[in-house]
Amino acid sequence: MQLKNPFVVSSSGLTDNIKKIIELEEYGAAAVVLKSLFVEQIRFEAGGMIDSAG
């Protein structure tokens, strides 16, 4: 992956919403690292742990 510069913002409070990410780009960030999202977290937040077996 080629970036326009080496300025990469790690996952943090600076990358927790789209408005901040857009501002980071405007200030020169070439890339951002976002929080990982796991399928278990999605299921939990969707209303409890759903049995993946069916």
C-alpha positions as CSV (number, residue, x, y, z in Angstrom):
1,M,0.0,0.0,0.0
2,Q,1.4,3.4,-1.0
3,L,0.5,6.4,1.2
4,K,0.9,10.0,0.4
5,N,3.1,10.4,3.5
6,P,4.1,8.4,6.6
7,F,1.6,10.0,8.9
8,V,-0.7,7.2,10.2
9,V,-3.0,7.8,13.2
10,S,-3.4,4.8,15.5
11,S,-6.7,3.6,17.0
12,S,-7.5,6.1,19.7
13,G,-10.0,8.7,20.7
14,L,-8.9,10.6,17.6
15,T,-10.4,7.9,15.4
16,D,-13.6,7.1,17.2
17,N,-16.0,9.0,14.9
18,I,-16.1,10.0,11.2
19,K,-16.0,13.8,11.9
20,K,-12.6,13.4,13.7
21,I,-11.3,11.1,10.9
22,I,-12.2,13.7,8.3
23,E,-10.4,16.4,10.3
24,L,-7.3,14.1,10.5
25,E,-7.3,13.8,6.8
26,E,-7.6,17.5,6.4
27,Y,-4.6,18.0,8.7
28,G,-2.5,15.6,6.6
29,A,-3.1,12.0,7.9
30,A,-2.4,9.5,5.2
31,A,-4.2,6.7,7.0
32,V,-6.0,5.8,10.2
33,V,-6.2,2.6,12.2
34,L,-9.7,1.8,13.4
35,K,-10.9,-0.2,16.4
36,S,-11.3,-3.9,15.5
37,L,-14.8,-5.2,15.5
38,F,-15.4,-8.9,16.2
39,V,-18.5,-10.9,15.3
40,E,-19.1,-11.7,19.0
41,Q,-19.3,-8.0,19.8
42,I,-21.8,-7.5,16.9
43,R,-24.0,-10.3,18.1
44,F,-23.8,-9.1,21.7
45,E,-24.8,-5.6,20.8
46,A,-27.5,-6.9,18.5
47,G,-29.4,-8.2,21.5
48,G,-27.4,-10.8,23.3
49,M,-25.1,-13.6,22.4
50,I,-26.8,-15.5,19.5
51,D,-25.9,-19.2,19.2
52,S,-23.9,-19.3,15.9
53,A,-24.8,-23.0,15.5
54,G,-28.3,-22.1,14.8
